[in-house]
């Protein structure tokens, strides 16, 4: 069981050593990594995904439960406790959604195939364009693919650590993702530019010039701000869905949604 991971400092893009002593992330925590484009956000989650041992460009080290992870955990995909879902995640197998999930369930030695149906149902909570069991995974949209893989990581992969790289760009219902994950007991790390996701997470890691600049913890004011931003985000989402459906935005619609 993974109770925590610990990140030890490496170097930034200028070769300067990062100034923190170490960062400990615990099971059940939600974490966001924020910073300008090119500040090193993706490099940090890559270090976590690789369980780096000073062998990446940042020279960071990552421990599991205070210990150096075994090579089997680092290099054997079947043993790896981490799933990373990026903006560029694609499915290339010429399989239906149901077949794709069945193969993963069998690989994980899950005997009850009802988990396949449950995974598709869960994925459809995250995306407006519903996924069907007989749809080929190669024709899923970017948002559908990431929704499916997030649900798969939660229910079939049962990964204790999930890394999500800018899921807000995929049209995913991010609030549903955050709510579910917060109740799943998993450690989830979001790379994000979205203020709603950043404020909803309990820990916020700030990046600059390839290095970790500071670590902030969520406070009561930020929780209040996040709830207000969520309300605005939902209203913007309503406008988005109207436009996607080919409808015209009317005064009545605006009066109802932005009164």
C-alpha angles and dihedrals in degrees: 000000000000111000098168147347124218124209118204121200126268131168135294126230091280092054094252117141116249112251102223120099096220139316121228120200117190135207111273094028125123115214132186127201113206137174141110122305108284094022094121104264096134091043089058096052089044088056088052093046091050092042084230120219101191089292099110130077091265094051091220122151126216124200128194115219088344095305136101106259116246118251089246090061092046099046109022109085091203091057100039112116094202133082120191120195115189137183089261098050110136137171114225102175115110092232136119118253090254093051092047092054094042090058091052092046091051091047088054089048093241106159099192110076093194084091087075092060091044091052093053091047090050092048090053089060087065102048135050093214103071121230118226125207093237096049114113110244089225091068097048115117120244092260093047092048094051092044090053093047093048090052090045091052091051101044108022106021090040087199112181091210123048123185117197120190113204098321090169089076092063100065091252120155092248097186091059090050093049094045094050094045093048088059096043098075092236130132106242126185120194123197100204150159090192114109092206094058092041092053094043094058120087095224127037122196114200118210130201132170092349095307138097106258100182145336120231130191123217116258134195094262091054091050088053091047091049092054091051092047089049091058090052091044091054091052091051088048090054090054090048092052091048091053092046089053090055095248128144120242108240135190089249091054092049091047091055096043103035104030 
